Amino acid sequence: MLSAPIDLQLVRRLFLHPDRIDGSNFLRREIAGRMRDKLELVKIHPLRLLDAGCGEGNDLMQLQDYFPESHIVGIDASAAMLVSATLKLQAATGSVSRFLDKWLPSALRTELKHGLACADFARLPLGSSSVDVVWSNLALHWHPQPDVVFAEWRRVLRTEGLLMFSCFGPDTMQELRQAFAVIDQSPHTLPFVDMHDFGDMLVNSGFSTPVMDMEKLTLTYESVDKLFADARALGGNPLLTRRHGMLGKHDYRRVCEALETMRNQEGRIPLTFEVIYGHAFRPVLRKTASGESIIHVNFPKKQL
């Protein structure tokens, strides 16, 4: 099932320069924090955790702090982002090690355990049933086949393992779509997938009791230029059906004028983000490959 005609090679090129997306890190950090708040409601102690679409690795250290005994694996399709992640982790690990060397005896030090790999998260270089948690923050909407991604994430999860993810929903950047509609009908933003469709995909992929949640965040801007800068920092437009070539001065002015008409009572231009959160578990197997039912029986312990 295609969510949109996304060019994965173009996605990799859009994230070729990590400094290009630095301006949007504030939004990723905010949503990661909200995901961690939801994680606190789940009692789980993973031995191995996968961050799918880890980018520059900003979540890796925080996940390590939250699960100090876990081995954290980060996977991203952009080699450039992983180089940046490696440098950040080395710097952070060096700082922590110097602190621990100074203040803690060796017996009390916590080892920092990370691994990074460059791969499509719909084709993971991991064995089946090899991780306890799959975590993915604002990455799923960059893939054209989320149903294939869910099936792969289920494959690598152990029985009763947890999937937790966030991504953008259909109302994201609705103001930009409205503004660009004054010049053409070409897609200038991704057509993000609806929350309920994600829930159906999770069930069809073999996950149990998926829980979907959504909230809308609205950023406001003093200028059109700043709004465009943040929109570009979130990644850009990787659609095969996108308009090619630069906008002419006339069309660009018309888009800017359309955005200017959207200023609120405070005189600022809004930009909406619909944020979808989902979590689900890989259930205990109930049937064999041949269709036979599996019944789990717990025998009482023999009293001596």
Secondary structure, 3 states (H helix, E strand, C coil): CCCCCECHHHHHHHCCCHHHHHHHHHHHHHHHHHHHHHHCCCCCCCCEEEEECCCCCHHHHHHHHHCCCCEEEEEECCHHHHHHHHHHHHHHHHHHHHHHHHHCCHHHCCCCCEEEEECCCCCCCCCCCCEEEEEEECCHHHCCCHHHHHHHHHHHEEEEEEEEEEEECCCCCHHHHHHHCCCCCCCCCCCCCCHHHHHHHHHHCCCEEEEEEEEEEEEEECCHHHHHHHHHHCCCCCECCCCCCCCCHHHHHHHHHHHHCCCCCCCCEEEEEEEEEEEEECCCCCECCCCCECCCCCCCCCCC
